[in-house]
Amino acid sequence: MIRQARRRFGPEVAEQSQPLLAGISDPDQLEELADQLLLSPDGDTWLTQLKRAS
């Protein structure tokens, strides 16, 4: 999912996402976050969603 975050929002957002995603192991939660990655209009929104999940 880091690669997708990088392609969508750039390397800075991907770098910030990596440690947050590393702490999540539940497949259902990761699937929901993948949807959020696609729906988020910008990197800040994505990171906010990710922080709420971790």
N, C-alpha and C positions, 0 to 999 in steps of 0.2 A: 504494500500500500504506500510505502515511502516513494517508490518510483512514480506512482500515479499522482501523489501530492506534489512532487517535484515538477512533473510535466504540466500540471494544472496551475500551480501557484508559485513555482520557482524554488530554487535551492534553499533559500532562507527558511521558508515555511516547512519544507521537507526536513531540514535539520532540526527544527523545533519539534516536529511531529515524532521523530524517531524515538526519543526516550519515553514519550507519553504512550506510544503504541507498544513499546517493549513490555510495559507493565500489564498489558491486556492479553489474556489467553483464552477467554470465552469465545468460541466460534460465532455464537449468535450475536454477541456484542460487536465483534469485528465485522460481521456482515452488515449490521446496522450502521457502523461507522463508514463502511465502504459506500453505502447509500448516501450518507451525509456528505462525504467527499464529493460525490457527483452533484449534489443539490446545493452545496454551499456557493454563494455568489462570489466569495473572496476568501483569501487565506486567513484573515482575522476571524471570520465566522467559523471556518473549519477548525481553527485552533481552539476557539471557545467550545465548540461541540466536543472536541477531543479531550479537553481539560475536564469537562463535566463528566465524561465517561471514565476517566482514569482515577 
